[in-house]
Amino acid sequence: MPASVVRSEPVYKEPRSQVQFVFAQDARHPIDTPRSLRASANAAVYLSVGYSTLKKWRSEGRGPKYAKIGGPVLYRPTDLDAFVESKLVA
């Protein structure tokens, strides 16, 4: 496109979300590290559910196992995998 042509439609820039921030932090820690823990936002993305769904499951006592260390809720990748395995239908 020539430099003299101006685009008429607005350019949408998505704000940096909490999920993107968590992924930026997790880039330093590969998901296949056996002892690494996943934040709730990453666990929700991994399970293809909303963050609020994961929070609701915790309050109802269902969903994957988790650890609450200080403030954040954390998930082990093995527990997320086990939860997915428990939901498989033959």
Distance bins in CASP14 RR format, pairs under 12 A and 6 or more apart:
PFRMAT RR
TARGET T0000
AUTHOR 0000-0000-0000
RMODE 2
METHOD distances of the structure
MODEL  1
1 7 1 0 0 1 0 0 0 0 0 0 0
14 20 0 0 0 0 1 0 0 0 0 0 0
15 21 0 0 0 0 0 1 0 0 0 0 0
16 22 0 0 0 0 0 1 0 0 0 0 0
16 23 0 0 0 0 0 1 0 0 0 0 0
16 24 0 0 0 0 1 0 0 0 0 0 0
17 23 0 0 0 0 1 0 0 0 0 0 0
17 24 0 0 0 0 0 1 0 0 0 0 0
17 41 0 0 0 0 1 0 0 0 0 0 0
17 45 0 0 0 0 0 1 0 0 0 0 0
17 51 0 0 0 0 0 1 0 0 0 0 0
18 24 0 0 0 0 0 1 0 0 0 0 0
18 25 0 0 0 0 0 1 0 0 0 0 0
18 39 0 0 0 0 1 0 0 0 0 0 0
18 40 0 0 0 0 1 0 0 0 0 0 0
18 41 1 0 1 0 0 0 0 0 0 0 0
18 42 0 0 0 0 0 1 0 0 0 0 0
18 44 0 0 0 0 0 1 0 0 0 0 0
18 45 0 0 0 0 0 1 0 0 0 0 0
18 51 0 0 0 0 1 0 0 0 0 0 0
18 72 0 0 0 0 0 1 0 0 0 0 0
19 25 0 0 0 0 0 1 0 0 0 0 0
19 26 0 0 0 0 0 1 0 0 0 0 0
19 38 0 0 0 0 0 1 0 0 0 0 0
19 39 0 0 0 0 1 0 0 0 0 0 0
19 40 0 0 0 0 1 0 0 0 0 0 0
19 41 1 0 1 0 0 0 0 0 0 0 0
19 42 1 0 0 1 0 0 0 0 0 0 0
19 43 0 0 0 0 0 1 0 0 0 0 0
19 44 1 0 0 1 0 0 0 0 0 0 0
19 45 1 0 0 1 0 0 0 0 0 0 0
19 46 0 0 0 0 0 1 0 0 0 0 0
19 50 0 0 0 0 1 0 0 0 0 0 0
19 51 1 0 0 1 0 0 0 0 0 0 0
20 26 0 0 0 0 0 1 0 0 0 0 0
20 27 0 0 0 0 0 1 0 0 0 0 0
20 41 0 0 0 0 1 0 0 0 0 0 0
20 42 0 0 0 0 0 1 0 0 0 0 0
20 45 0 0 0 0 0 1 0 0 0 0 0
21 27 0 0 0 0 0 1 0 0 0 0 0
21 39 0 0 0 0 1 0 0 0 0 0 0
21 41 0 0 0 0 1 0 0 0 0 0 0
21 42 0 0 0 0 0 1 0 0 0 0 0
22 28 0 0 0 0 0 1 0 0 0 0 0
22 29 0 0 0 0 0 1 0 0 0 0 0
22 31 0 0 0 0 0 1 0 0 0 0 0
22 37 0 0 0 0 0 1 0 0 0 0 0
22 38 0 0 0 0 1 0 0 0 0 0 0
22 39 1 0 1 0 0 0 0 0 0 0 0
22 40 0 0 0 0 1 0 0 0 0 0 0
22 41 1 0 1 0 0 0 0 0 0 0 0
22 42 1 0 1 0 0 0 0 0 0 0 0
22 43 0 0 0 0 1 0 0 0 0 0 0
22 44 0 0 0 0 1 0 0 0 0 0 0
22 45 0 0 0 0 1 0 0 0 0 0 0
22 46 0 0 0 0 0 1 0 0 0 0 0
22 51 0 0 0 0 0 1 0 0 0 0 0
22 72 0 0 0 0 1 0 0 0 0 0 0
22 74 0 0 0 0 0 1 0 0 0 0 0
22 75 0 0 0 0 0 1 0 0 0 0 0
23 29 0 0 0 0 0 1 0 0 0 0 0
23 31 0 0 0 0 0 1 0 0 0 0 0
23 38 0 0 0 0 0 1 0 0 0 0 0
23 39 0 0 0 0 1 0 0 0 0 0 0
23 41 0 0 0 0 1 0 0 0 0 0 0
23 42 1 0 0 1 0 0 0 0 0 0 0
23 44 0 0 0 0 0 1 0 0 0 0 0
23 45 0 0 0 0 1 0 0 0 0 0 0
23 46 0 0 0 0 0 1 0 0 0 0 0
24 39 0 0 0 0 0 1 0 0 0 0 0
24 41 0 0 0 0 0 1 0 0 0 0 0
24 42 0 0 0 0 0 1 0 0 0 0 0
25 36 0 0 0 0 0 1 0 0 0 0 0
25 37 0 0 0 0 0 1 0 0 0 0 0
25 38 0 0 0 0 0 1 0 0 0 0 0
25 39 1 0 0 1 0 0 0 0 0 0 0
25 41 0 0 0 0 0 1 0 0 0 0 0
25 42 0 0 0 0 1 0 0 0 0 0 0
25 72 0 0 0 0 0 1 0 0 0 0 0
26 32 0 0 0 0 0 1 0 0 0 0 0
26 33 0 0 0 0 0 1 0 0 0 0 0
26 36 0 0 0 0 1 0 0 0 0 0 0
26 37 0 0 0 0 0 1 0 0 0 0 0
26 38 1 0 0 1 0 0 0 0 0 0 0
26 39 1 0 0 1 0 0 0 0 0 0 0
26 41 0 0 0 0 1 0 0 0 0 0 0
26 42 1 0 0 1 0 0 0 0 0 0 0
26 43 0 0 0 0 0 1 0 0 0 0 0
26 45 0 0 0 0 0 1 0 0 0 0 0
26 46 0 0 0 0 0 1 0 0 0 0 0
26 74 0 0 0 0 0 1 0 0 0 0 0
26 77 0 0 0 0 0 1 0 0 0 0 0
27 42 0 0 0 0 0 1 0 0 0 0 0
28 36 0 0 0 0 0 1 0 0 0 0 0
29 35 0 0 0 0 1 0 0 0 0 0 0
29 36 1 0 1 0 0 0 0 0 0 0 0
29 37 0 0 0 0 1 0 0 0 0 0 0
29 38 0 0 0 0 1 0 0 0 0 0 0
29 39 0 0 0 0 0 1 0 0 0 0 0
29 42 0 0 0 0 0 1 0 0 0 0 0
29 74 0 0 0 0 0 1 0 0 0 0 0
29 77 0 0 0 0 0 1 0 0 0 0 0
30 36 1 0 0 1 0 0 0 0 0 0 0
30 38 0 0 0 0 0 1 0 0 0 0 0
30 77 0 0 0 0 0 1 0 0 0 0 0
31 37 0 0 0 0 0 1 0 0 0 0 0
31 38 1 0 0 1 0 0 0 0 0 0 0
31 39 0 0 0 0 0 1 0 0 0 0 0
31 42 0 0 0 0 1 0 0 0 0 0 0
31 43 0 0 0 0 0 1 0 0 0 0 0
31 45 0 0 0 0 0 1 0 0 0 0 0
31 46 0 0 0 0 1 0 0 0 0 0 0
31 75 0 0 0 0 0 1 0 0 0 0 0
31 76 0 0 0 0 0 1 0 0 0 0 0
31 77 1 0 1 0 0 0 0 0 0 0 0
31 78 0 0 0 0 0 1 0 0 0 0 0
31 80 0 0 0 0 1 0 0 0 0 0 0
31 81 0 0 0 0 0 1 0 0 0 0 0
32 38 0 0 0 0 0 1 0 0 0 0 0
32 77 1 0 0 1 0 0 0 0 0 0 0
32 78 0 0 0 0 0 1 0 0 0 0 0
32 81 0 0 0 0 0 1 0 0 0 0 0
33 76 0 0 0 0 0 1 0 0 0 0 0
33 77 0 0 0 0 1 0 0 0 0 0 0
33 78 0 0 0 0 0 1 0 0 0 0 0
34 76 0 0 0 0 1 0 0 0 0 0 0
34 77 1 0 0 1 0 0 0 0 0 0 0
34 78 1 0 0 1 0 0 0 0 0 0 0
34 81 0 0 0 0 0 1 0 0 0 0 0
35 67 0 0 0 0 0 1 0 0 0 0 0
35 74 0 0 0 0 0 1 0 0 0 0 0
35 76 1 0 0 1 0 0 0 0 0 0 0
35 77 0 0 0 0 1 0 0 0 0 0 0
35 78 0 0 0 0 1 0 0 0 0 0 0
36 42 0 0 0 0 0 1 0 0 0 0 0
36 74 0 0 0 0 1 0 0 0 0 0 0
36 75 0 0 0 0 0 1 0 0 0 0 0
36 76 1 0 0 1 0 0 0 0 0 0 0
36 77 1 0 0 1 0 0 0 0 0 0 0
36 78 0 0 0 0 0 1 0 0 0 0 0
36 79 0 0 0 0 0 1 0 0 0 0 0
36 80 0 0 0 0 0 1 0 0 0 0 0
37 43 0 0 0 0 1 0 0 0 0 0 0
37 65 0 0 0 0 0 1 0 0 0 0 0
37 66 0 0 0 0 1 0 0 0 0 0 0
37 67 1 0 0 1 0 0 0 0 0 0 0
37 68 0 0 0 0 0 1 0 0 0 0 0
37 69 0 0 0 0 1 0 0 0 0 0 0
37 72 0 0 0 0 1 0 0 0 0 0 0
37 73 0 0 0 0 1 0 0 0 0 0 0
37 74 1 1 0 0 0 0 0 0 0 0 0
37 75 1 0 0 1 0 0 0 0 0 0 0
37 76 1 0 0 1 0 0 0 0 0 0 0
37 77 0 0 0 0 1 0 0 0 0 0 0
37 78 0 0 0 0 0 1 0 0 0 0 0
37 79 0 0 0 0 1 0 0 0 0 0 0
37 80 0 0 0 0 0 1 0 0 0 0 0
38 44 0 0 0 0 1 0 0 0 0 0 0
38 45 0 0 0 0 1 0 0 0 0 0 0
38 46 1 0 0 1 0 0 0 0 0 0 0
38 47 0 0 0 0 0 1 0 0 0 0 0
38 54 0 0 0 0 0 1 0 0 0 0 0
38 64 0 0 0 0 1 0 0 0 0 0 0
38 65 0 0 0 0 0 1 0 0 0 0 0
38 66 0 0 0 0 1 0 0 0 0 0 0
38 67 0 0 0 0 0 1 0 0 0 0 0
38 72 0 0 0 0 0 1 0 0 0 0 0
38 73 0 0 0 0 1 0 0 0 0 0 0
38 74 1 0 0 1 0 0 0 0 0 0 0
38 75 1 0 1 0 0 0 0 0 0 0 0
38 76 1 0 0 1 0 0 0 0 0 0 0
38 77 1 0 0 1 0 0 0 0 0 0 0
38 78 0 0 0 0 0 1 0 0 0 0 0
38 79 0 0 0 0 1 0 0 0 0 0 0
38 80 1 0 0 1 0 0 0 0 0 0 0
38 81 0 0 0 0 0 1 0 0 0 0 0
38 83 0 0 0 0 0 1 0 0 0 0 0
39 45 0 0 0 0 1 0 0 0 0 0 0
39 46 0 0 0 0 0 1 0 0 0 0 0
39 51 0 0 0 0 1 0 0 0 0 0 0
39 54 0 0 0 0 0 1 0 0 0 0 0
39 66 0 0 0 0 0 1 0 0 0 0 0
39 67 0 0 0 0 0 1 0 0 0 0 0
39 68 0 0 0 0 0 1 0 0 0 0 0
39 69 0 0 0 0 0 1 0 0 0 0 0
39 71 0 0 0 0 0 1 0 0 0 0 0
39 72 1 0 0 1 0 0 0 0 0 0 0
39 73 1 0 0 1 0 0 0 0 0 0 0
39 74 1 0 0 1 0 0 0 0 0 0 0
39 75 1 0 0 1 0 0 0 0 0 0 0
39 76 0 0 0 0 0 1 0 0 0 0 0
39 77 0 0 0 0 0 1 0 0 0 0 0
39 80 0 0 0 0 0 1 0 0 0 0 0
40 46 0 0 0 0 0 1 0 0 0 0 0
40 47 0 0 0 0 0 1 0 0 0 0 0
40 49 0 0 0 0 0 1 0 0 0 0 0
40 50 0 0 0 0 1 0 0 0 0 0 0
40 51 1 0 0 1 0 0 0 0 0 0 0
40 52 0 0 0 0 0 1 0 0 0 0 0
40 53 0 0 0 0 0 1 0 0 0 0 0
40 54 1 0 1 0 0 0 0 0 0 0 0
40 55 1 0 0 1 0 0 0 0 0 0 0
40 56 0 0 0 0 0 1 0 0 0 0 0
40 57 0 0 0 0 0 1 0 0 0 0 0
40 58 0 0 0 0 1 0 0 0 0 0 0
40 63 0 0 0 0 0 1 0 0 0 0 0
40 64 0 0 0 0 0 1 0 0 0 0 0
40 66 1 0 0 1 0 0 0 0 0 0 0
40 67 0 0 0 0 0 1 0 0 0 0 0
40 68 0 0 0 0 0 1 0 0 0 0 0
40 71 0 0 0 0 0 1 0 0 0 0 0
40 72 1 0 0 1 0 0 0 0 0 0 0
40 73 1 0 1 0 0 0 0 0 0 0 0
40 74 1 0 0 1 0 0 0 0 0 0 0
40 75 1 0 0 1 0 0 0 0 0 0 0
40 80 0 0 0 0 0 1 0 0 0 0 0
41 47 0 0 0 0 0 1 0 0 0 0 0
41 49 0 0 0 0 0 1 0 0 0 0 0
41 50 0 0 0 0 1 0 0 0 0 0 0
41 51 1 0 1 0 0 0 0 0 0 0 0
41 52 0 0 0 0 0 1 0 0 0 0 0
41 54 0 0 0 0 1 0 0 0 0 0 0
41 55 0 0 0 0 0 1 0 0 0 0 0
41 72 0 0 0 0 1 0 0 0 0 0 0
41 73 0 0 0 0 0 1 0 0 0 0 0
41 74 0 0 0 0 0 1 0 0 0 0 0
41 75 0 0 0 0 0 1 0 0 0 0 0
42 50 0 0 0 0 0 1 0 0 0 0 0
42 51 0 0 0 0 0 1 0 0 0 0 0
42 54 0 0 0 0 0 1 0 0 0 0 0
42 72 0 0 0 0 0 1 0 0 0 0 0
42 73 0 0 0 0 0 1 0 0 0 0 0
42 74 0 0 0 0 1 0 0 0 0 0 0
42 75 1 0 0 1 0 0 0 0 0 0 0
42 76 0 0 0 0 0 1 0 0 0 0 0
42 77 0 0 0 0 1 0 0 0 0 0 0
42 80 0 0 0 0 1 0 0 0 0 0 0
43 49 0 0 0 0 1 0 0 0 0 0 0
43 50 0 0 0 0 1 0 0 0 0 0 0
43 51 0 0 0 0 1 0 0 0 0 0 0
43 53 0 0 0 0 0 1 0 0 0 0 0
43 54 1 0 0 1 0 0 0 0 0 0 0
43 55 0 0 0 0 0 1 0 0 0 0 0
43 57 0 0 0 0 0 1 0 0 0 0 0
43 58 0 0 0 0 0 1 0 0 0 0 0
43 63 0 0 0 0 1 0 0 0 0 0 0
43 64 1 0 0 1 0 0 0 0 0 0 0
43 65 0 0 0 0 0 1 0 0 0 0 0
43 66 1 0 0 1 0 0 0 0 0 0 0
43 67 0 0 0 0 0 1 0 0 0 0 0
43 72 0 0 0 0 0 1 0 0 0 0 0
43 73 0 0 0 0 1 0 0 0 0 0 0
43 74 0 0 0 0 1 0 0 0 0 0 0
43 75 1 0 1 0 0 0 0 0 0 0 0
43 76 0 0 0 0 1 0 0 0 0 0 0
43 77 0 0 0 0 1 0 0 0 0 0 0
43 79 0 0 0 0 1 0 0 0 0 0 0
43 80 1 0 1 0 0 0 0 0 0 0 0
43 81 0 0 0 0 0 1 0 0 0 0 0
43 83 0 0 0 0 1 0 0 0 0 0 0
43 84 0 0 0 0 0 1 0 0 0 0 0
44 50 1 0 1 0 0 0 0 0 0 0 0
44 51 1 0 1 0 0 0 0 0 0 0 0
44 52 0 0 0 0 1 0 0 0 0 0 0
44 53 1 0 0 1 0 0 0 0 0 0 0
44 54 1 0 1 0 0 0 0 0 0 0 0
44 55 0 0 0 0 1 0 0 0 0 0 0
44 56 0 0 0 0 0 1 0 0 0 0 0
44 57 0 0 0 0 0 1 0 0 0 0 0
44 58 0 0 0 0 0 1 0 0 0 0 0
44 63 0 0 0 0 0 1 0 0 0 0 0
44 64 0 0 0 0 0 1 0 0 0 0 0
44 66 0 0 0 0 0 1 0 0 0 0 0
44 73 0 0 0 0 0 1 0 0 0 0 0
44 75 0 0 0 0 1 0 0 0 0 0 0
44 80 0 0 0 0 0 1 0 0 0 0 0
45 51 0 0 0 0 1 0 0 0 0 0 0
45 53 0 0 0 0 0 1 0 0 0 0 0
45 54 0 0 0 0 1 0 0 0 0 0 0
45 75 0 0 0 0 0 1 0 0 0 0 0
45 80 0 0 0 0 0 1 0 0 0 0 0
46 54 0 0 0 0 0 1 0 0 0 0 0
46 64 0 0 0 0 1 0 0 0 0 0 0
46 75 0 0 0 0 1 0 0 0 0 0 0
46 76 0 0 0 0 0 1 0 0 0 0 0
46 77 0 0 0 0 1 0 0 0 0 0 0
46 79 0 0 0 0 0 1 0 0 0 0 0
46 80 1 0 1 0 0 0 0 0 0 0 0
46 81 0 0 0 0 1 0 0 0 0 0 0
46 83 0 0 0 0 1 0 0 0 0 0 0
46 84 0 0 0 0 1 0 0 0 0 0 0
47 53 0 0 0 0 1 0 0 0 0 0 0
47 54 1 0 0 1 0 0 0 0 0 0 0
47 57 0 0 0 0 1 0 0 0 0 0 0
47 63 0 0 0 0 1 0 0 0 0 0 0
47 64 1 0 0 1 0 0 0 0 0 0 0
47 66 0 0 0 0 0 1 0 0 0 0 0
47 75 0 0 0 0 1 0 0 0 0 0 0
47 77 0 0 0 0 0 1 0 0 0 0 0
47 79 0 0 0 0 0 1 0 0 0 0 0
47 80 1 0 0 1 0 0 0 0 0 0 0
47 81 0 0 0 0 0 1 0 0 0 0 0
47 82 0 0 0 0 0 1 0 0 0 0 0
47 83 1 0 0 1 0 0 0 0 0 0 0
47 84 1 0 0 1 0 0 0 0 0 0 0
47 86 0 0 0 0 0 1 0 0 0 0 0
47 87 0 0 0 0 1 0 0 0 0 0 0
48 54 0 0 0 0 0 1 0 0 0 0 0
48 80 0 0 0 0 0 1 0 0 0 0 0
48 84 0 0 0 0 1 0 0 0 0 0 0
48 87 0 0 0 0 0 1 0 0 0 0 0
49 55 0 0 0 0 0 1 0 0 0 0 0
49 56 0 0 0 0 1 0 0 0 0 0 0
49 57 0 0 0 0 1 0 0 0 0 0 0
49 58 0 0 0 0 0 1 0 0 0 0 0
49 63 0 0 0 0 1 0 0 0 0 0 0
49 64 0 0 0 0 0 1 0 0 0 0 0
49 80 0 0 0 0 0 1 0 0 0 0 0
49 83 0 0 0 0 0 1 0 0 0 0 0
49 84 0 0 0 0 0 1 0 0 0 0 0
49 87 0 0 0 0 0 1 0 0 0 0 0
50 56 0 0 0 0 1 0 0 0 0 0 0
50 57 0 0 0 0 0 1 0 0 0 0 0
51 57 0 0 0 0 0 1 0 0 0 0 0
51 58 0 0 0 0 0 1 0 0 0 0 0
51 73 0 0 0 0 0 1 0 0 0 0 0
52 58 0 0 0 0 0 1 0 0 0 0 0
52 59 0 0 0 0 0 1 0 0 0 0 0
53 59 0 0 0 0 0 1 0 0 0 0 0
53 60 0 0 0 0 0 1 0 0 0 0 0
53 62 0 0 0 0 0 1 0 0 0 0 0
53 63 0 0 0 0 1 0 0 0 0 0 0
53 64 0 0 0 0 0 1 0 0 0 0 0
54 60 0 0 0 0 0 1 0 0 0 0 0
54 61 0 0 0 0 0 1 0 0 0 0 0
54 62 0 0 0 0 0 1 0 0 0 0 0
54 63 1 0 0 1 0 0 0 0 0 0 0
54 64 0 0 0 0 1 0 0 0 0 0 0
54 66 0 0 0 0 1 0 0 0 0 0 0
54 73 0 0 0 0 1 0 0 0 0 0 0
54 74 0 0 0 0 0 1 0 0 0 0 0
54 75 0 0 0 0 1 0 0 0 0 0 0
54 80 0 0 0 0 0 1 0 0 0 0 0
54 83 0 0 0 0 0 1 0 0 0 0 0
55 61 0 0 0 0 0 1 0 0 0 0 0
55 62 0 0 0 0 0 1 0 0 0 0 0
55 63 0 0 0 0 0 1 0 0 0 0 0
55 66 0 0 0 0 0 1 0 0 0 0 0
55 73 0 0 0 0 1 0 0 0 0 0 0
56 62 0 0 0 0 1 0 0 0 0 0 0
56 63 0 0 0 0 1 0 0 0 0 0 0
57 63 1 0 1 0 0 0 0 0 0 0 0
57 64 0 0 0 0 1 0 0 0 0 0 0
57 65 0 0 0 0 0 1 0 0 0 0 0
57 66 0 0 0 0 1 0 0 0 0 0 0
57 73 0 0 0 0 0 1 0 0 0 0 0
57 75 0 0 0 0 0 1 0 0 0 0 0
57 83 0 0 0 0 1 0 0 0 0 0 0
57 87 0 0 0 0 0 1 0 0 0 0 0
58 64 0 0 0 0 1 0 0 0 0 0 0
58 65 0 0 0 0 0 1 0 0 0 0 0
58 66 1 0 0 1 0 0 0 0 0 0 0
58 67 0 0 0 0 0 1 0 0 0 0 0
58 68 0 0 0 0 1 0 0 0 0 0 0
58 73 1 0 0 1 0 0 0 0 0 0 0
58 74 0 0 0 0 0 1 0 0 0 0 0
58 75 0 0 0 0 0 1 0 0 0 0 0
59 66 0 0 0 0 0 1 0 0 0 0 0
59 73 0 0 0 0 0 1 0 0 0 0 0
62 83 0 0 0 0 1 0 0 0 0 0 0
62 86 0 0 0 0 0 1 0 0 0 0 0
62 87 0 0 0 0 0 1 0 0 0 0 0
63 73 0 0 0 0 0 1 0 0 0 0 0
63 75 0 0 0 0 1 0 0 0 0 0 0
63 79 0 0 0 0 1 0 0 0 0 0 0
63 80 0 0 0 0 1 0 0 0 0 0 0
63 82 0 0 0 0 0 1 0 0 0 0 0
63 83 1 0 1 0 0 0 0 0 0 0 0
63 84 0 0 0 0 0 1 0 0 0 0 0
63 86 0 0 0 0 1 0 0 0 0 0 0
63 87 0 0 0 0 1 0 0 0 0 0 0
64 73 0 0 0 0 0 1 0 0 0 0 0
64 74 0 0 0 0 0 1 0 0 0 0 0
64 75 1 0 1 0 0 0 0 0 0 0 0
64 76 0 0 0 0 1 0 0 0 0 0 0
64 77 0 0 0 0 0 1 0 0 0 0 0
64 78 0 0 0 0 1 0 0 0 0 0 0
64 79 1 0 1 0 0 0 0 0 0 0 0
64 80 1 0 1 0 0 0 0 0 0 0 0
64 81 0 0 0 0 1 0 0 0 0 0 0
64 82 1 0 0 1 0 0 0 0 0 0 0
64 83 1 1 0 0 0 0 0 0 0 0 0
64 84 0 0 0 0 1 0 0 0 0 0 0
64 85 0 0 0 0 0 1 0 0 0 0 0
64 86 0 0 0 0 1 0 0 0 0 0 0
64 87 0 0 0 0 0 1 0 0 0 0 0
65 73 0 0 0 0 0 1 0 0 0 0 0
65 74 0 0 0 0 0 1 0 0 0 0 0
65 75 1 0 0 1 0 0 0 0 0 0 0
65 76 1 0 0 1 0 0 0 0 0 0 0
65 77 0 0 0 0 0 1 0 0 0 0 0
65 78 0 0 0 0 1 0 0 0 0 0 0
65 79 1 0 1 0 0 0 0 0 0 0 0
65 80 0 0 0 0 1 0 0 0 0 0 0
65 81 0 0 0 0 0 1 0 0 0 0 0
65 82 1 0 0 1 0 0 0 0 0 0 0
65 83 1 0 0 1 0 0 0 0 0 0 0
65 86 0 0 0 0 0 1 0 0 0 0 0
66 72 0 0 0 0 1 0 0 0 0 0 0
66 73 1 0 1 0 0 0 0 0 0 0 0
66 74 1 0 0 1 0 0 0 0 0 0 0
66 75 1 0 1 0 0 0 0 0 0 0 0
66 76 0 0 0 0 1 0 0 0 0 0 0
66 79 1 0 0 1 0 0 0 0 0 0 0
66 80 0 0 0 0 1 0 0 0 0 0 0
66 83 0 0 0 0 0 1 0 0 0 0 0
67 73 1 0 0 1 0 0 0 0 0 0 0
67 74 1 0 1 0 0 0 0 0 0 0 0
67 75 1 0 0 1 0 0 0 0 0 0 0
67 76 1 0 0 1 0 0 0 0 0 0 0
67 79 0 0 0 0 1 0 0 0 0 0 0
68 74 1 0 0 1 0 0 0 0 0 0 0
68 75 0 0 0 0 0 1 0 0 0 0 0
69 75 0 0 0 0 0 1 0 0 0 0 0
69 76 0 0 0 0 0 1 0 0 0 0 0
73 79 0 0 0 0 0 1 0 0 0 0 0
74 80 0 0 0 0 0 1 0 0 0 0 0
75 81 0 0 0 0 0 1 0 0 0 0 0
75 82 0 0 0 0 0 1 0 0 0 0 0
75 83 0 0 0 0 1 0 0 0 0 0 0
75 84 0 0 0 0 0 1 0 0 0 0 0
76 82 0 0 0 0 1 0 0 0 0 0 0
76 83 0 0 0 0 0 1 0 0 0 0 0
77 83 0 0 0 0 0 1 0 0 0 0 0
77 84 0 0 0 0 0 1 0 0 0 0 0
78 84 0 0 0 0 0 1 0 0 0 0 0
78 85 0 0 0 0 0 1 0 0 0 0 0
79 85 0 0 0 0 0 1 0 0 0 0 0
79 86 0 0 0 0 0 1 0 0 0 0 0
80 86 0 0 0 0 0 1 0 0 0 0 0
80 87 0 0 0 0 0 1 0 0 0 0 0
81 87 0 0 0 0 0 1 0 0 0 0 0
81 88 0 0 0 0 0 1 0 0 0 0 0
82 88 0 0 0 0 0 1 0 0 0 0 0
END
